[in-house]
Amino acid sequence: MAVDFDAVVIGSGFGGAIAGCRLAEKGYRVLILERGRRWQVKDYPRKPKDAWIWDQEHPEKENGWIDLRVFPNMAVAQGAGVGGGSLIYANISVDAKPDTFESGWPPEITFDELKPYYKAVGRMLNLQSVPENQLPERAKLVKEAAQRAGYGDRFRKLDLAVSFDPAWHYGLKSPHHIRHSKTIVNAQGQKQGTCIHLANCDIGCDVKAKNTLDLNYIPLAEEHGAEVRPLHLVRHVAQEDGGYSVHYDRVYRKTLRPGRVTGRIVILAAGSLGSTEILLRSRDQHGALPRLSLRLGKNWSSNGDFLTPAIHPFRKVSPTRGPTITSAIDFLDGSFRKEHFFVEDGGFPDLFGNYLRKLGKRRDNLDDRMRAVIGTVKLVLGGENAFEHVMPWFAQGRDAADGALMLRDGKLFLQWDVSASKPTIDAIVRMHENLAKGTAGIPLVPLTWTLMKDLVTPHPLGGCNMATSIDNGVVDHRGELFNYPNLYVADGAIVPKALGLNPSKTIAALAERIAALIVKEGR
């Protein structure tokens, strides 16, 4: 069979953008299929009626910024767009701990093996930490909390995929005005701005200071001939002579149009949920890949994500200023309750404050009743800066990674039992309480956890786990599916256990390695 492309890549996040870029650089004819839009700054969602939601069941109706899947006791947040998870993640790009790879991984995957790929990712994303003169108030709070609790040596600033201007500081007049963002041209020839601490990292940086994949790996891939097709939702993959066929629905004018493309190599990089679902449908619904491992969907992990808000009534935390996450206190050595976790500061966009400020500017156009409502809301919540005393204490932990993804009634379903992971979450909660109370804060452990044991994660891992054989996993150390040559998975789905810290750099390093081995082996 004559194939359309040398490599068809499904997804454009930390797996797909990187694998597609590296193969295109080596002369492969590459197609990248992305389910979401190609976002521009002017299109970022801001108002209630904007395109916030991605609907997996009806993407022709809603194909917005974020895909939130709600399962029993677990919700998963994912990005949708060219750039994948890099569009909504908190910029953190950190190496996994060396001991992570000492068990549960194929022996070929070690920290030393991944070192050069970690470095390659760091160069491409132009990693930087927040300049010392720009530390947000919540980072200062984390540092103080660590010192007061006797953990000062565990505090550190984190590497971020953000471009900073060392001359910027909070003392400037209107420091967050876009006039303070300096225009730069990155190594891939893309225009960006420098960070002015808007805290909109998760909903699209207004000045393009965030080094998302659509500003580096993807334009480099396109420079070398790769084609990127947005709004193409892949449904299943089938094996054919000479390669594989990829079957998708294209979103076109509020309709779905079926299509098909072929590749000698196919790389699934649609995320932990996406890649697993495509393979489950390929095997169980279409019978197109019948020899896939019976371990498909197993050992899913939420990476132990947890957030505890706290009120710090005697200090301004200002969580709506600064990059979303900037620093951490490292407990991954198991020194607290023998659990392994990573505490971070958390921030969020000031959507509510921005909305109130915009309404306030239009007071002449408001009737007396509406002006009274706005005034009352401001009074009750403490003004436009309603959240300035709130500290979102965030963390990841090494949970039990014992969830299972499956198809049920034709839909993706997650079977999740928190029992084995509860000690990890409980340790995180207790540490959050200790750190908040030690800095005169009042921790507010979410009732969703205390009463219902519900969790939310933006870091889903597993489902197509790396392993030594088909009996204990889905792909080998190269990301290649057992029984299916030239069919790969290169995203968070292949990570076989929780990392306990932000996973994007490890996913990216694995994708760099997978692409390098494809080229080296002459696939």
Sequence and secondary structure as in RCSB ss.txt:
>XXXX:A:sequence
MAVDFDAVVIGSGFGGAIAGCRLAEKGYRVLILERGRRWQVKDYPRKPKDAWIWDQEHPEKENGWIDLRVFPNMA
VAQGAGVGGGSLIYANISVDAKPDTFESGWPPEITFDELKPYYKAVGRMLNLQSVPENQLPERAKLVKEAAQRAG
YGDRFRKLDLAVSFDPAWHYGLKSPHHIRHSKTIVNAQGQKQGTCIHLANCDIGCDVKAKNTLDLNYIPLAEEHG
AEVRPLHLVRHVAQEDGGYSVHYDRVYRKTLRPGRVTGRIVILAAGSLGSTEILLRSRDQHGALPRLSLRLGKNW
SSNGDFLTPAIHPFRKVSPTRGPTITSAIDFLDGSFRKEHFFVEDGGFPDLFGNYLRKLGKRRDNLDDRMRAVIG
TVKLVLGGENAFEHVMPWFAQGRDAADGALMLRDGKLFLQWDVSASKPTIDAIVRMHENLAKGTAGIPLVPLTWT
LMKDLVTPHPLGGCNMATSIDNGVVDHRGELFNYPNLYVADGAIVPKALGLNPSKTIAALAERIAALIVKEGR
>XXXX:A:secstr
   SEEEEEE  STTHHHHHHHHHHTT  EEEE SS    GGGS  STTSS BB SS TTT B SEEEEEETTEE
EEEE STTGGGGTS  B     GGGGGSSS TT  HHHHHHHHHHHHHHTT B   GGG  HHHHHHHHHHHHTT
 GGGEEE  BSB   TT  TTSSSTTSGGGS  EE TTS EE        GGG  TT  B  GGGTHHHHHHHTT
 EEE SEEEEEEEEETTEEEEEEEEEETTEEEEEEEEEEEEEE SHHHHHHHHHHIIIIIS SSTTS TTTT SB
B TT EEEEEE TTS   TTSS S  EEEEEEEEEETTEEEEEEE     HHHHHHHHHHHTGGGS HHHHHHHH
HHHHHHTSS TTTTEEEEEEEE     BEEEEETTEEEEE   GGGHHHHHHHHHHHHHHHHTTT EE   HHHH
TT  EEES  B SS B SSTTT SB TTSBBTT TTEEE SGGG  S  SS  HHHHHHHHHHHHHHHHHTT 
